[in-house]
Amino acid sequence: MLSNPVVIGSNCFTGCHIVDALLGAGYERVVGVSRSPEYDPVFLPYKRHGGGFEFHQIDFVRDWEALQALLDGVRPQLVINVAALSEVGVSNERPLQYFNTNTVGTVKLCDHLRQREYIAQYVHISSAEIFGPCTGAVDEGVLFNPSTPYAVSKAAADMYINNLIANFDFPATLVRSTNVYGRHQQLFKIIPRTAIYIKQGKAVELHGGGQAVKSFIHIRDVVSGLMAAVAGRKLGTYHFSVPSDRTVAAVVASVCERMGADFDVSTRVVGERLGQDARYLLDCAKAERELAWSPTVDFDEGVCEVVAWIEEHWDLIKTLPLEYQHKA
């Protein structure tokens, strides 16, 4: 077991579930870093463990020296980087911010770590969006074809990490998945937002009629693959996804069905988002072969979990902002 793991971006949806999994796997100390203060426990599943987690509020971009000092003080054998600006549409209006965080921040971090003897494994959370629209399942070696500034910024970071692997034997693992969902997710994401809008009597906007195909994979399945790569010290790139032809409209319809809502009343069609890719489809054969990984959470089961989570915490959730809040 690698010592003193550090999760950069521990407040985010994927990051908080990674912290939860590390604590659940028996790590006695997990260090988390995020630019914002720790969120309410309703968004942090690791709070159920009661201890073992150490949080540091450090801005990944503006406070690089503080992050560098923390890393060299903790001397983690394992660093997992989830920090990113990830709301795709906003990247068209604020590309410099996205490159500063997703590319320059990653370059600073990895260049620092590759010169430190304490690092044994660096895990980087990448994105399926670097491939652009997929006409068939793409494996880890397919050339990148990003369609948005967000995707370009993530692709550039991946290319730099691959350069470090080739030139310096940098011990990196890259994780790519399609659309993740589950309990504790940001409220503006499509599944929780649909459930919230139904409860409030609002109509969910379907960009382009919701015809883009999205392969939704439960966060537990993505994290289980990542944890398998960590446990086996597996380096290289791994894809985690599920085969699906489900459109965004179909996803919203599933939530409507589970909440007894009429789809036509609960939705309205708006124009397509700039840079929207029609489909992402990842080939996960490598993960299945090398990590003995396969998805286990049925989509309908996962949707029911999200709806139940919102119902359970409705008194708090209904008071929170339901739209994306961009932080420069």
Contacts in CASP RR format, 6 or more apart in sequence:
PFRMAT RR
TARGET T0000
AUTHOR 0000-0000-0000
METHOD contacts of the structure
MODEL  1
MLSNPVVIGSNCFTGCHIVDALLGAGYERVVGVSRSPEYDPVFLPYKRHG
GGFEFHQIDFVRDWEALQALLDGVRPQLVINVAALSEVGVSNERPLQYFN
TNTVGTVKLCDHLRQREYIAQYVHISSAEIFGPCTGAVDEGVLFNPSTPY
AVSKAAADMYINNLIANFDFPATLVRSTNVYGRHQQLFKIIPRTAIYIKQ
GKAVELHGGGQAVKSFIHIRDVVSGLMAAVAGRKLGTYHFSVPSDRTVAA
VVASVCERMGADFDVSTRVVGERLGQDARYLLDCAKAERELAWSPTVDFD
EGVCEVVAWIEEHWDLIKTLPLEYQHKA
1 25 0 8 1.000
1 26 0 8 1.000
1 27 0 8 1.000
2 76 0 8 1.000
2 77 0 8 1.000
2 78 0 8 1.000
2 120 0 8 1.000
2 121 0 8 1.000
2 230 0 8 1.000
2 233 0 8 1.000
3 76 0 8 1.000
3 77 0 8 1.000
3 78 0 8 1.000
4 29 0 8 1.000
4 31 0 8 1.000
4 74 0 8 1.000
4 75 0 8 1.000
4 76 0 8 1.000
4 77 0 8 1.000
4 78 0 8 1.000
5 22 0 8 1.000
5 27 0 8 1.000
5 30 0 8 1.000
5 31 0 8 1.000
5 76 0 8 1.000
5 77 0 8 1.000
5 78 0 8 1.000
5 79 0 8 1.000
5 80 0 8 1.000
6 30 0 8 1.000
6 31 0 8 1.000
6 32 0 8 1.000
6 33 0 8 1.000
6 70 0 8 1.000
6 71 0 8 1.000
6 74 0 8 1.000
6 76 0 8 1.000
6 78 0 8 1.000
6 79 0 8 1.000
6 80 0 8 1.000
7 15 0 8 1.000
7 18 0 8 1.000
7 19 0 8 1.000
7 22 0 8 1.000
7 30 0 8 1.000
7 31 0 8 1.000
7 32 0 8 1.000
7 33 0 8 1.000
7 80 0 8 1.000
7 82 0 8 1.000
8 32 0 8 1.000
8 33 0 8 1.000
8 34 0 8 1.000
8 60 0 8 1.000
8 67 0 8 1.000
8 79 0 8 1.000
8 80 0 8 1.000
8 81 0 8 1.000
8 82 0 8 1.000
8 83 0 8 1.000
8 109 0 8 1.000
9 15 0 8 1.000
9 32 0 8 1.000
9 33 0 8 1.000
9 34 0 8 1.000
9 60 0 8 1.000
9 81 0 8 1.000
9 82 0 8 1.000
9 83 0 8 1.000
10 16 0 8 1.000
10 18 0 8 1.000
10 19 0 8 1.000
10 32 0 8 1.000
10 33 0 8 1.000
10 34 0 8 1.000
10 55 0 8 1.000
10 82 0 8 1.000
11 34 0 8 1.000
11 36 0 8 1.000
11 38 0 8 1.000
11 39 0 8 1.000
11 43 0 8 1.000
11 44 0 8 1.000
12 34 0 8 1.000
12 82 0 8 1.000
12 83 0 8 1.000
12 84 0 8 1.000
13 43 0 8 1.000
13 180 0 8 1.000
13 182 0 8 1.000
13 184 0 8 1.000
13 185 0 8 1.000
13 186 0 8 1.000
13 189 0 8 1.000
13 219 0 8 1.000
14 82 0 8 1.000
14 125 0 8 1.000
14 180 0 8 1.000
14 219 0 8 1.000
14 222 0 8 1.000
14 223 0 8 1.000
15 80 0 8 1.000
15 82 0 8 1.000
16 39 0 8 1.000
16 43 0 8 1.000
16 44 0 8 1.000
16 45 0 8 1.000
16 46 0 8 1.000
16 184 0 8 1.000
17 45 0 8 1.000
17 184 0 8 1.000
17 219 0 8 1.000
17 220 0 8 1.000
17 223 0 8 1.000
18 80 0 8 1.000
18 82 0 8 1.000
18 223 0 8 1.000
18 226 0 8 1.000
19 30 0 8 1.000
19 32 0 8 1.000
19 46 0 8 1.000
19 53 0 8 1.000
20 45 0 8 1.000
20 46 0 8 1.000
20 48 0 8 1.000
20 49 0 8 1.000
20 223 0 8 1.000
21 223 0 8 1.000
21 224 0 8 1.000
21 226 0 8 1.000
21 227 0 8 1.000
22 30 0 8 1.000
22 227 0 8 1.000
23 30 0 8 1.000
23 46 0 8 1.000
23 49 0 8 1.000
23 51 0 8 1.000
23 52 0 8 1.000
23 53 0 8 1.000
24 49 0 8 1.000
25 227 0 8 1.000
25 231 0 8 1.000
27 52 0 8 1.000
28 52 0 8 1.000
29 52 0 8 1.000
29 54 0 8 1.000
30 46 0 8 1.000
30 52 0 8 1.000
30 53 0 8 1.000
30 54 0 8 1.000
31 53 0 8 1.000
31 54 0 8 1.000
31 55 0 8 1.000
31 56 0 8 1.000
31 70 0 8 1.000
31 74 0 8 1.000
31 76 0 8 1.000
32 53 0 8 1.000
32 54 0 8 1.000
32 55 0 8 1.000
32 56 0 8 1.000
33 55 0 8 1.000
33 56 0 8 1.000
33 57 0 8 1.000
33 58 0 8 1.000
33 60 0 8 1.000
33 67 0 8 1.000
33 70 0 8 1.000
33 83 0 8 1.000
34 55 0 8 1.000
34 57 0 8 1.000
34 58 0 8 1.000
34 83 0 8 1.000
35 57 0 8 1.000
35 58 0 8 1.000
35 59 0 8 1.000
35 60 0 8 1.000
35 61 0 8 1.000
35 62 0 8 1.000
35 63 0 8 1.000
35 83 0 8 1.000
35 327 0 8 1.000
36 57 0 8 1.000
36 327 0 8 1.000
37 57 0 8 1.000
38 44 0 8 1.000
38 55 0 8 1.000
38 57 0 8 1.000
40 316 0 8 1.000
41 47 0 8 1.000
42 184 0 8 1.000
42 313 0 8 1.000
42 316 0 8 1.000
42 317 0 8 1.000
43 184 0 8 1.000
44 184 0 8 1.000
45 183 0 8 1.000
45 184 0 8 1.000
46 53 0 8 1.000
56 70 0 8 1.000
58 66 0 8 1.000
58 67 0 8 1.000
58 70 0 8 1.000
60 67 0 8 1.000
60 83 0 8 1.000
60 101 0 8 1.000
60 105 0 8 1.000
60 109 0 8 1.000
61 100 0 8 1.000
61 101 0 8 1.000
61 104 0 8 1.000
61 105 0 8 1.000
64 105 0 8 1.000
64 108 0 8 1.000
67 109 0 8 1.000
68 112 0 8 1.000
71 79 0 8 1.000
71 112 0 8 1.000
71 113 0 8 1.000
71 116 0 8 1.000
72 116 0 8 1.000
75 116 0 8 1.000
75 118 0 8 1.000
76 118 0 8 1.000
76 119 0 8 1.000
77 118 0 8 1.000
77 119 0 8 1.000
77 120 0 8 1.000
77 121 0 8 1.000
78 120 0 8 1.000
78 121 0 8 1.000
78 122 0 8 1.000
78 123 0 8 1.000
78 230 0 8 1.000
79 109 0 8 1.000
79 113 0 8 1.000
79 119 0 8 1.000
79 121 0 8 1.000
79 122 0 8 1.000
79 123 0 8 1.000
80 122 0 8 1.000
80 123 0 8 1.000
80 125 0 8 1.000
80 226 0 8 1.000
81 106 0 8 1.000
81 109 0 8 1.000
81 122 0 8 1.000
81 123 0 8 1.000
81 124 0 8 1.000
81 125 0 8 1.000
82 125 0 8 1.000
83 101 0 8 1.000
84 101 0 8 1.000
84 102 0 8 1.000
84 125 0 8 1.000
84 154 0 8 1.000
85 91 0 8 1.000
85 94 0 8 1.000
85 97 0 8 1.000
85 98 0 8 1.000
85 101 0 8 1.000
85 102 0 8 1.000
85 150 0 8 1.000
85 153 0 8 1.000
86 127 0 8 1.000
86 150 0 8 1.000
87 150 0 8 1.000
87 324 0 8 1.000
87 326 0 8 1.000
88 129 0 8 1.000
88 148 0 8 1.000
88 150 0 8 1.000
88 151 0 8 1.000
88 273 0 8 1.000
88 275 0 8 1.000
89 148 0 8 1.000
89 150 0 8 1.000
89 273 0 8 1.000
89 274 0 8 1.000
89 275 0 8 1.000
90 98 0 8 1.000
90 324 0 8 1.000
90 326 0 8 1.000
91 98 0 8 1.000
91 148 0 8 1.000
91 149 0 8 1.000
91 150 0 8 1.000
91 153 0 8 1.000
92 148 0 8 1.000
92 149 0 8 1.000
92 274 0 8 1.000
92 275 0 8 1.000
94 326 0 8 1.000
94 328 0 8 1.000
95 149 0 8 1.000
95 153 0 8 1.000
97 328 0 8 1.000
98 149 0 8 1.000
98 150 0 8 1.000
98 153 0 8 1.000
99 149 0 8 1.000
99 152 0 8 1.000
99 153 0 8 1.000
99 156 0 8 1.000
101 153 0 8 1.000
102 150 0 8 1.000
102 153 0 8 1.000
102 154 0 8 1.000
102 156 0 8 1.000
102 157 0 8 1.000
103 153 0 8 1.000
103 154 0 8 1.000
103 156 0 8 1.000
103 157 0 8 1.000
103 160 0 8 1.000
106 124 0 8 1.000
106 157 0 8 1.000
106 160 0 8 1.000
106 161 0 8 1.000
107 157 0 8 1.000
107 160 0 8 1.000
110 122 0 8 1.000
110 124 0 8 1.000
110 160 0 8 1.000
110 161 0 8 1.000
110 164 0 8 1.000
110 170 0 8 1.000
110 172 0 8 1.000
111 164 0 8 1.000
113 119 0 8 1.000
113 122 0 8 1.000
113 170 0 8 1.000
114 164 0 8 1.000
114 168 0 8 1.000
114 170 0 8 1.000
119 171 0 8 1.000
120 171 0 8 1.000
120 233 0 8 1.000
121 171 0 8 1.000
121 172 0 8 1.000
121 173 0 8 1.000
121 230 0 8 1.000
121 233 0 8 1.000
121 235 0 8 1.000
122 161 0 8 1.000
122 170 0 8 1.000
122 171 0 8 1.000
122 172 0 8 1.000
122 173 0 8 1.000
123 172 0 8 1.000
123 173 0 8 1.000
123 174 0 8 1.000
123 175 0 8 1.000
123 226 0 8 1.000
123 229 0 8 1.000
123 230 0 8 1.000
124 157 0 8 1.000
124 158 0 8 1.000
124 161 0 8 1.000
124 172 0 8 1.000
124 173 0 8 1.000
124 174 0 8 1.000
124 175 0 8 1.000
125 175 0 8 1.000
126 154 0 8 1.000
126 157 0 8 1.000
126 158 0 8 1.000
126 174 0 8 1.000
126 175 0 8 1.000
126 176 0 8 1.000
126 237 0 8 1.000
127 150 0 8 1.000
127 151 0 8 1.000
127 154 0 8 1.000
127 176 0 8 1.000
128 134 0 8 1.000
128 176 0 8 1.000
128 177 0 8 1.000
128 178 0 8 1.000
128 239 0 8 1.000
128 241 0 8 1.000
128 280 0 8 1.000
128 282 0 8 1.000
129 146 0 8 1.000
129 147 0 8 1.000
129 148 0 8 1.000
129 150 0 8 1.000
129 151 0 8 1.000
129 154 0 8 1.000
129 277 0 8 1.000
129 280 0 8 1.000
130 144 0 8 1.000
130 145 0 8 1.000
130 146 0 8 1.000
130 151 0 8 1.000
130 154 0 8 1.000
130 155 0 8 1.000
130 158 0 8 1.000
130 176 0 8 1.000
131 138 0 8 1.000
131 142 0 8 1.000
131 144 0 8 1.000
131 145 0 8 1.000
131 146 0 8 1.000
131 280 0 8 1.000
132 144 0 8 1.000
132 145 0 8 1.000
132 146 0 8 1.000
132 147 0 8 1.000
132 151 0 8 1.000
132 277 0 8 1.000
132 280 0 8 1.000
133 145 0 8 1.000
133 147 0 8 1.000
133 277 0 8 1.000
133 278 0 8 1.000
133 279 0 8 1.000
133 280 0 8 1.000
134 277 0 8 1.000
134 279 0 8 1.000
134 280 0 8 1.000
134 281 0 8 1.000
134 282 0 8 1.000
135 279 0 8 1.000
136 281 0 8 1.000
137 243 0 8 1.000
137 281 0 8 1.000
137 282 0 8 1.000
137 283 0 8 1.000
138 281 0 8 1.000
138 282 0 8 1.000
138 283 0 8 1.000
139 239 0 8 1.000
139 282 0 8 1.000
139 283 0 8 1.000
139 285 0 8 1.000
139 286 0 8 1.000
140 176 0 8 1.000
140 236 0 8 1.000
140 237 0 8 1.000
140 238 0 8 1.000
140 239 0 8 1.000
140 283 0 8 1.000
140 286 0 8 1.000
141 237 0 8 1.000
144 155 0 8 1.000
144 158 0 8 1.000
144 159 0 8 1.000
146 152 0 8 1.000
146 154 0 8 1.000
146 155 0 8 1.000
147 275 0 8 1.000
147 277 0 8 1.000
148 274 0 8 1.000
148 275 0 8 1.000
158 174 0 8 1.000
161 170 0 8 1.000
161 172 0 8 1.000
161 174 0 8 1.000
162 174 0 8 1.000
164 170 0 8 1.000
164 172 0 8 1.000
165 172 0 8 1.000
165 235 0 8 1.000
165 236 0 8 1.000
171 235 0 8 1.000
172 235 0 8 1.000
172 236 0 8 1.000
173 226 0 8 1.000
173 229 0 8 1.000
173 230 0 8 1.000
173 234 0 8 1.000
173 235 0 8 1.000
173 236 0 8 1.000
173 237 0 8 1.000
173 238 0 8 1.000
174 236 0 8 1.000
174 237 0 8 1.000
174 238 0 8 1.000
175 222 0 8 1.000
175 225 0 8 1.000
175 226 0 8 1.000
175 229 0 8 1.000
175 237 0 8 1.000
175 238 0 8 1.000
175 240 0 8 1.000
176 237 0 8 1.000
176 238 0 8 1.000
176 239 0 8 1.000
176 240 0 8 1.000
176 282 0 8 1.000
177 217 0 8 1.000
177 222 0 8 1.000
177 239 0 8 1.000
177 240 0 8 1.000
177 241 0 8 1.000
177 282 0 8 1.000
178 214 0 8 1.000
178 215 0 8 1.000
178 216 0 8 1.000
178 217 0 8 1.000
178 241 0 8 1.000
178 242 0 8 1.000
178 280 0 8 1.000
178 281 0 8 1.000
178 282 0 8 1.000
179 214 0 8 1.000
179 215 0 8 1.000
179 216 0 8 1.000
179 217 0 8 1.000
179 280 0 8 1.000
180 216 0 8 1.000
180 217 0 8 1.000
180 218 0 8 1.000
180 219 0 8 1.000
180 222 0 8 1.000
181 189 0 8 1.000
181 191 0 8 1.000
181 216 0 8 1.000
181 217 0 8 1.000
181 218 0 8 1.000
181 219 0 8 1.000
181 302 0 8 1.000
181 303 0 8 1.000
181 306 0 8 1.000
182 191 0 8 1.000
182 218 0 8 1.000
182 219 0 8 1.000
182 220 0 8 1.000
182 302 0 8 1.000
182 305 0 8 1.000
182 306 0 8 1.000
182 309 0 8 1.000
183 305 0 8 1.000
183 306 0 8 1.000
183 309 0 8 1.000
184 309 0 8 1.000
185 191 0 8 1.000
185 192 0 8 1.000
185 219 0 8 1.000
185 306 0 8 1.000
186 192 0 8 1.000
186 324 0 8 1.000
187 193 0 8 1.000
187 196 0 8 1.000
187 317 0 8 1.000
187 320 0 8 1.000
187 321 0 8 1.000
187 322 0 8 1.000
188 322 0 8 1.000
188 323 0 8 1.000
188 324 0 8 1.000
190 204 0 8 1.000
190 248 0 8 1.000
190 251 0 8 1.000
190 252 0 8 1.000
191 216 0 8 1.000
191 251 0 8 1.000
191 255 0 8 1.000
191 303 0 8 1.000
191 306 0 8 1.000
192 306 0 8 1.000
192 310 0 8 1.000
193 204 0 8 1.000
193 322 0 8 1.000
194 204 0 8 1.000
194 251 0 8 1.000
194 252 0 8 1.000
194 255 0 8 1.000
194 256 0 8 1.000
194 266 0 8 1.000
195 255 0 8 1.000
195 259 0 8 1.000
195 306 0 8 1.000
195 307 0 8 1.000
195 310 0 8 1.000
196 310 0 8 1.000
196 317 0 8 1.000
196 318 0 8 1.000
196 322 0 8 1.000
197 203 0 8 1.000
197 204 0 8 1.000
197 266 0 8 1.000
197 322 0 8 1.000
198 204 0 8 1.000
198 255 0 8 1.000
198 256 0 8 1.000
198 259 0 8 1.000
198 261 0 8 1.000
198 266 0 8 1.000
199 259 0 8 1.000
199 310 0 8 1.000
199 314 0 8 1.000
199 318 0 8 1.000
200 318 0 8 1.000
201 266 0 8 1.000
203 265 0 8 1.000
203 266 0 8 1.000
203 267 0 8 1.000
203 268 0 8 1.000
204 252 0 8 1.000
204 266 0 8 1.000
204 267 0 8 1.000
204 268 0 8 1.000
205 267 0 8 1.000
205 268 0 8 1.000
205 269 0 8 1.000
205 270 0 8 1.000
206 248 0 8 1.000
206 249 0 8 1.000
206 252 0 8 1.000
206 267 0 8 1.000
206 268 0 8 1.000
206 269 0 8 1.000
206 270 0 8 1.000
207 248 0 8 1.000
207 270 0 8 1.000
207 271 0 8 1.000
207 272 0 8 1.000
207 273 0 8 1.000
207 276 0 8 1.000
208 269 0 8 1.000
208 270 0 8 1.000
208 271 0 8 1.000
208 272 0 8 1.000
208 273 0 8 1.000
208 276 0 8 1.000
209 248 0 8 1.000
209 249 0 8 1.000
209 269 0 8 1.000
209 270 0 8 1.000
209 271 0 8 1.000
209 272 0 8 1.000
210 247 0 8 1.000
210 248 0 8 1.000
210 249 0 8 1.000
210 252 0 8 1.000
210 269 0 8 1.000
211 247 0 8 1.000
211 248 0 8 1.000
211 249 0 8 1.000
211 278 0 8 1.000
212 247 0 8 1.000
212 248 0 8 1.000
212 276 0 8 1.000
212 277 0 8 1.000
212 278 0 8 1.000
212 279 0 8 1.000
213 244 0 8 1.000
213 245 0 8 1.000
213 246 0 8 1.000
213 247 0 8 1.000
213 278 0 8 1.000
213 279 0 8 1.000
213 280 0 8 1.000
214 244 0 8 1.000
214 246 0 8 1.000
214 247 0 8 1.000
214 248 0 8 1.000
214 251 0 8 1.000
214 279 0 8 1.000
214 280 0 8 1.000
215 241 0 8 1.000
215 242 0 8 1.000
215 243 0 8 1.000
215 244 0 8 1.000
215 246 0 8 1.000
215 280 0 8 1.000
215 281 0 8 1.000
215 282 0 8 1.000
216 242 0 8 1.000
216 244 0 8 1.000
216 246 0 8 1.000
216 251 0 8 1.000
216 299 0 8 1.000
217 240 0 8 1.000
217 241 0 8 1.000
217 242 0 8 1.000
217 295 0 8 1.000
218 295 0 8 1.000
218 297 0 8 1.000
218 299 0 8 1.000
218 302 0 8 1.000
220 296 0 8 1.000
220 297 0 8 1.000
221 240 0 8 1.000
221 242 0 8 1.000
221 295 0 8 1.000
221 296 0 8 1.000
221 297 0 8 1.000
222 240 0 8 1.000
224 293 0 8 1.000
224 296 0 8 1.000
225 238 0 8 1.000
225 240 0 8 1.000
225 287 0 8 1.000
225 291 0 8 1.000
225 293 0 8 1.000
226 240 0 8 1.000
228 234 0 8 1.000
228 291 0 8 1.000
228 292 0 8 1.000
228 293 0 8 1.000
229 238 0 8 1.000
229 291 0 8 1.000
234 290 0 8 1.000
234 291 0 8 1.000
237 286 0 8 1.000
238 284 0 8 1.000
238 286 0 8 1.000
238 287 0 8 1.000
238 290 0 8 1.000
238 291 0 8 1.000
238 293 0 8 1.000
239 282 0 8 1.000
239 283 0 8 1.000
239 284 0 8 1.000
239 286 0 8 1.000
239 287 0 8 1.000
240 282 0 8 1.000
240 284 0 8 1.000
240 287 0 8 1.000
240 293 0 8 1.000
240 295 0 8 1.000
241 280 0 8 1.000
241 281 0 8 1.000
241 282 0 8 1.000
241 284 0 8 1.000
242 295 0 8 1.000
242 299 0 8 1.000
243 281 0 8 1.000
244 299 0 8 1.000
246 299 0 8 1.000
249 267 0 8 1.000
252 263 0 8 1.000
252 266 0 8 1.000
252 267 0 8 1.000
253 263 0 8 1.000
254 299 0 8 1.000
254 300 0 8 1.000
254 303 0 8 1.000
255 261 0 8 1.000
255 303 0 8 1.000
255 307 0 8 1.000
256 262 0 8 1.000
256 263 0 8 1.000
256 266 0 8 1.000
256 267 0 8 1.000
258 300 0 8 1.000
258 303 0 8 1.000
258 304 0 8 1.000
258 307 0 8 1.000
259 307 0 8 1.000
284 293 0 8 1.000
287 293 0 8 1.000
288 294 0 8 1.000
310 317 0 8 1.000
END
